[in-house]
Amino acid sequence: MRFPPLSNGAAVSAWPAGVARHVIDRVDSTNAEAMRMAPGLSGPTWIMARQQTAGRGRRGRAWTDPPGNFAATLVLRPHGSPADAARLSFVAALAVHDALRRMCGPHLNLALKWPNDVLLNGGKLAGILLESIGSGAAIQALAIGIGVNLVAAPEPGDLEPGALRPVSLRGETGLAVLPDDLLCALALSFDDWSRQMRDFGFAPIRSAWLARAARLGDTITARTGATETTGRFDGIDDTGALILTGPRGRQAIPAADIFFAGT
Ligand SMILES: O=C(O)CCCC[C@@H]1SC[C@@H]2NC(=O)N[C@@H]21
């Protein structure tokens, strides 16, 4: 099937073999729908909604997306360990980055922010939320939810103090990318990167992610609950934890929100 070239980002028609897709007009959250559908799915499936009424973000935050923005969830039955499942968030961030570059061109000023945001011109363009059915060694299904502000970004006043400026692709560049086209590009890109991880492990994912990382080598702050750690951002380890080097030496931080000075 060929999508008509309605956007000024390149239209994408190919779709990875063995992967299903469901497109829904309106749903509470594609991640919630993924959890409901997972028991009946026979293989990897992308669920995309044209509108979400109760989109969810990381750490219990809400995620708003009007029609025209991208909201989709990939449901997988992960074969590896729970740690491998967590590493798929880096695969997803790389896939979003590369799909947008492929559609919009190499000059699109994209970067990745740990753990898995995609930035455009330094503002937050896309977020990723991993949720699972089952836990530990018994993960039955993994939902990788991806939201991209293609046409509109939330008002900064609706966000928590210190949150990165939200941006949209259209607002920053004037480019129009259709959610259906991005879904195809993203599904292909995710397929490529997840094969890399299956065949060669996390090392190539880690290096590709670091090559696209924002503020590598800069001083940043990681906040987990009431605990704040400030230090030099020295990369990620082989579990995907953030490496910060500060007055207390080198620390690996498995989960946090990070803040850049001056944003
Ligand atoms: O807080 C974040 O940065 C993560 C946002 C993830 C939003 C996406 S939109 C598609 C999927 N469905 C949801 O309810 N959330 C994710």
The ligand as an SDF file (V2000), in Angstrom:
LIG
                    3D

 16 17  0  0  0  0  0  0  0  0999 V2000
    6.3360   11.2520   29.6700 O   0  0  0  0  0  0  0  0  0  0  0  0
    6.8040   10.9560   28.5610 C   0  0  0  0  0  0  0  0  0  0  0  0
    7.7030   11.6190   28.0370 O   0  0  0  0  0  0  0  0  0  0  0  0
    6.3070    9.7490   27.8320 C   0  0  0  0  0  0  0  0  0  0  0  0
    5.1140   10.0830   26.9870 C   0  0  0  0  0  0  0  0  0  0  0  0
    4.5630    8.8970   26.2300 C   0  0  0  0  0  0  0  0  0  0  0  0
    3.2950    9.2480   25.4750 C   0  0  0  0  0  0  0  0  0  0  0  0
    2.8460    8.1400   24.5840 C   0  0  0  0  0  0  0  0  0  0  0  0
    1.5780    8.6380   23.4720 S   0  0  0  0  0  0  0  0  0  0  0  0
    1.3390    6.9840   22.9980 C   0  0  0  0  0  0  0  0  0  0  0  0
    1.4170    6.1400   24.2540 C   0  0  0  0  0  0  0  0  0  0  0  0
    0.1360    6.0990   24.9130 N   0  0  0  0  0  0  0  0  0  0  0  0
    0.1510    6.6930   26.0910 C   0  0  0  0  0  0  0  0  0  0  0  0
   -0.8220    6.8010   26.8620 O   0  0  0  0  0  0  0  0  0  0  0  0
    1.3790    7.1810   26.3410 N   0  0  0  0  0  0  0  0  0  0  0  0
    2.3020    6.8850   25.2680 C   0  0  0  0  0  0  0  0  0  0  0  0
  1  2  2  0
  2  3  1  0
  2  4  1  0
  4  5  1  0
  5  6  1  0
  6  7  1  0
  7  8  1  0
  8  9  1  0
  8 16  1  0
  9 10  1  0
 10 11  1  0
 11 12  1  0
 11 16  1  0
 12 13  1  0
 13 14  2  0
 13 15  1  0
 15 16  1  0
M  END
$$$$
